[in-house]
């Protein structure tokens, strides 16, 4: 994949600098990128259709908020160890805000739920990676299931934000579910 990109870049540079147009046979021997890789790159860039530039910054901001609240909680702990649970509980409502904003933008509760989960997932993974780097303790990798659990709570809070942003849709979905039950 990267060889193909480098070869294409070298051909374009030679064409611009030396006025040397590559022959059609040289173009046909270069292998195009794999379709699955192209689709994966496009899917990641768009955050699964949610809008990458409107979703990923929420995750980074949530991670910074989580680190800040944890650093703040260290000051109030007698052992000066901090309380991760308190930091997570205090910062999870931010996932509802991200879900609310996504719901207002897309008019979909599903998009709100996904944005809340993605926000919590990116933020908790960023916080876990920062803790591993700062403490140089690889045993903290065992906390990965907790980061996944935080992502699950983020899904719930994102759904709450989506329900607040689209109350009619939320009530109609609740009533339809109750009628089926």
C-alpha positions, 0 to 999 in steps of 0.5 A, a space after each residue: 500500500 505504502 509502496 504504491 503511494 510512494 511510487 505514485 508520488 515519485 512519478 508525479 514529482 518526476 513529471 513535475 520536475 523533469 517533465 517526464 510523463 510515465 508510460 502507460 505500461 508503467 502505470 498499469 504495473 503499479 498495484 492499486 490499493 486494496 478496496 478493503 483498506 480504502 473503505 476502512 480508512 474512509 470509515 475511520 475518517 468519518 468515525 463510522 458515519 458520525 463525522 470524525 471532526 465532530 466526534 473524535 474531539 469529544 473523546 480527547 476532551 473527555 480524556 483531558 477532563 477525566 485526567 483533570 478530575 483525577 488529578 483534582 481528586 488526589 488533593 482530597 484523598 488522605 493517601 494521595 492516591 486519588 479515586 478513579 471511580 469518583 473521577 469517572 462518575 463525575 465526568 460521564 455526564 460529558 458523554 451525554 453532552 456529546 450525545 446531545 450535540 450529535 442528536 441535534 446535528 443528526 436528528 438520530 438517537 442512534 448517532 447520539 448513543 454511538 457518539 457517547 460510547 465513542 467519546 467514553 472509549 477514546 477518553 478512557 483509552 487515552 487516560 489509561 495510556 497516559 497512566 501507563 506512560 507516566 507510571 511505567 507500569 504495564 500491569 495497568 493494561 489489566 484495567 482494559 476491561 474497565 475502560 470498556 465498561 466506561 465505554 458501555 456507560 458512555 453509550 447509555 449517557 449518549 442515549 440519554 443525551 440523544 433522548 433529551 435532544 429528540 424528546 418526541 422520537 424518544 417518547 414514541 420509541 418508548 411507547 412503541 416498546 411498551 405496546 410490544 411488551 
